[in-house]
Structures are given as C-alpha cells and as structure tokens.
C-alpha cells in the first residue's frame, strides 16, 4: 500500500512539472503564475514524499535494501613472514 502511495506522489510531481512546462511555454503573467504554482506544488509534494518515506521506514512499512548489511564479515588474510634462522 505504501509503495502505491509513493508512486502516486511521484506521478503527481511529474504532472506538476508538466504544468510548469506549459506555463513556461505560454510566458507572460499567466504563465509566470502557473509556473510559480507548479513550483510550490512540486516542492510541497517532494517534502511530503521525503517525510513519508522516512516515517514509513521508521514504522517498518517499507524495508531498506539490506544487501550490504547482511553480507558476512570476513577477516583479511594475514601474511606470515618467514622466520629467519
């Protein structure tokens, strides 16, 4: 469920990016207002997404990729020096 919400927020961020592009192409006062609203929307959604991912990780709803965490710890091979007689 959390992954679906994350994907939907990312899609909403991309849609806001598209609206900003339309505002940039239009230009003028109306385009500037559209770009500003799009920027505010993108920043707000991005901050919300970041906080949601942090909270979901804290609550255990999502799990980090533990490839390196579960890797066995090995000792480096020791080099034996020959004993001089």
Secondary structure as UniProt FT lines:
FT   HELIX           2..26
FT   HELIX           28..59
FT   TURN            67..70
//
